[in-house]
Amino acid sequence: MSSPTGEIYRVDWLPGTDVLHGTCHCGAEHTAQDPIEMWAWMLAHPDGHEPPVSKAQSSEAPSHEPRGHGQ
């Protein structure tokens, strides 16, 4: 489904399950069994939407996790 602004929302049903897999126009992904929950998540953009991190980004990006003494 696309909107007048060109944003594309995609919801796929995972065959053999009751699970829906949604992809927002920003690249964030979400799974849910309830279609209402899925659309509420999509339309809440940007709340709760973090685009997936590629493997290249995750291996090169510095960690921002707190570190204790001696680490």
Secondary structure as GFF3:
##gff-version 3
##sequence-region A 1 71
A	DSSP	beta_strand	10	13	.	.	.	ID=ss1
A	DSSP	beta_strand	20	23	.	.	.	ID=ss2
A	DSSP	beta_strand	29	32	.	.	.	ID=ss3
A	DSSP	alpha_helix	35	43	.	.	.	ID=ss4
A	DSSP	alpha_helix	55	60	.	.	.	ID=ss5
###
